[in-house]
């Protein structure tokens, strides 16, 4: 069972709703995390962890098929740092 299915099943069980509603709720939660993190640059969920937006600089890389050098563009990415309680699992 995938992580999404497991979490959707937990939502369904705890809220006594349909599979479709639980799946939609889970999707809404993920969309909210992405939206807030994009807008604010950071989202902290106490007891769970912190999502942050990090800028990655452009860098040189190599094409693994040809071995030729390439330039990897600068971009933003999301990082997650687990709360202390999760690190001790």
NUVO-39949 format. One record per residue (C-alpha): residue in one letter; y negated, x, z. Coordinates in Angstrom, 1 decimal. Example, Ala and Ser with C-alpha at 12.3 -4.5 7.8 and 13.67 -1.06 7.14 Angstrom:
<vofis>
  fikol      yy      xx      zz
      A     4.5    12.3     7.8
      S     1.1    13.7     7.1
</vofis>
This chain:
<vofis>
  fikol      yy      xx      zz
      X     0.0     0.0     0.0
      X    -3.4     1.4    -1.0
      X    -6.2     1.9     1.5
      X    -8.2    -0.9    -0.1
      X    -5.3    -3.3     0.3
      X    -4.7    -2.3     3.9
      X    -8.4    -2.8     4.8
      X    -8.5    -6.1     2.9
      X    -5.4    -7.3     4.8
      X    -7.1    -6.4     8.1
      X   -10.3    -8.3     7.1
      X    -8.1   -11.3     6.1
      X    -6.1   -11.3     9.3
      X    -9.2   -10.9    11.6
      X   -11.4   -13.5     9.9
      X    -8.7   -16.0     8.8
      X   -10.0   -16.1     5.2
      X    -8.4   -15.9     1.7
      X    -7.4   -12.8    -0.1
      X   -10.2   -13.3    -2.6
      X   -12.8   -13.6     0.2
      X   -11.5   -10.6     2.1
      X   -11.5    -8.5    -1.1
      X   -15.0    -9.6    -2.0
      X   -16.2    -8.8     1.6
      X   -14.7    -5.3     1.4
      X   -16.4    -4.7    -2.0
      X   -19.7    -5.9    -0.5
      X   -19.4    -3.5     2.4
      X   -18.8    -0.6     0.1
      X   -21.7    -1.6    -2.1
      X   -24.0    -1.8     0.9
      X   -23.0     1.7     2.1
      X   -23.8     3.1    -1.4
      X   -27.0     1.1    -1.7
      X   -28.4     2.1     1.7
      X   -27.3     5.7     1.3
      X   -29.0     6.0    -2.1
      X   -32.2     4.4    -0.8
      X   -32.5     6.1     2.6
      X   -30.6     9.3     1.8
      X   -28.5     8.8     5.0
      X   -26.4     6.1     6.7
      X   -25.0     6.6    10.2
      X   -22.2     4.4    11.5
      X   -21.9     5.1    15.2
      X   -18.3     5.9    16.2
      X   -17.3     6.4    12.5
      X   -19.6     9.0    10.9
      X   -22.6     9.7     8.7
      X   -22.9     9.5     4.9
      X   -25.7    11.7     3.4
      X   -27.0    12.4    -0.1
      X   -26.9    16.1    -0.9
      X   -28.5    17.8    -3.9
      X   -26.3    20.3    -5.8
      X   -28.1    22.9    -7.8
      X   -27.2    23.7   -11.4
      X   -24.6    26.4   -11.6
      X   -22.4    28.4   -14.0
      X   -18.8    27.5   -14.5
      X   -15.9    28.1   -16.9
      X   -14.1    25.7   -19.2
      X   -10.5    25.9   -17.9
      X    -9.0    25.4   -21.4
      X   -11.1    27.9   -23.3
      X   -12.3    30.2   -20.6
      X   -15.8    30.0   -22.1
      X   -18.8    29.9   -19.7
      X   -20.6    26.5   -19.3
      X   -23.6    25.3   -17.3
      X   -22.9    22.6   -14.8
      X   -26.0    20.3   -14.4
      X   -27.7    19.7   -11.1
      X   -26.8    16.4    -9.4
      X   -26.8    14.4    -6.3
      X   -23.6    13.7    -4.4
      X   -22.5    11.9    -1.2
      X   -21.0    13.7     1.8
      X   -19.4    12.2     4.8
      X   -19.3    13.8     8.2
      X   -16.9    12.2    10.7
      X   -18.0    11.2    14.2
      X   -16.5    13.2    17.1
      X   -14.1    10.5    17.9
      X   -12.6    10.7    14.4
      X   -12.3    14.4    14.4
      X    -9.9    14.3    17.3
      X    -7.3    12.2    15.5
</vofis>
